[in-house]
Amino acid sequence: MSNDCRILLVEDDVLIGMMLVDMFDVLGFPEPAQATSNAEALAILASEPIGGALVDINLGEEKGWPVADALAERGIPFAFTSGGGDVIPPAHSDRKLVSKPFRLNDIEAVLRGFSAE
């Protein structure tokens, strides 16, 4: 992950998104690009370089699979986030899953892992 590429945070819950932005700050990562839906996330992917992503599986009434597919097609590292009970499709079964409630060390491990990919 190059230093000029931001992380994309795809999370429909505004409070959880704010908490994650605070975690990025504590860990010394730049403020992430934020999206609350597949459409917003895909628009960000089309408009700026992204170095990695955290994709919530459940985005309101939709699932984050279109964003995951777009990230995979571009070779951008990403991990899923979930409140639990979600099954990752076989095409993305190798991706990490970070469970809510988030712990700082879990988020840090995933973000630092992006720069190793």
Summary of the structure (lengths in Angstrom):
residues: 117
radius of gyration: 12.7
end to end distance: 7.5
largest distance: 34.8
contacts: 359
relative contact order: 0.20
helix: 43%
strand: 23%
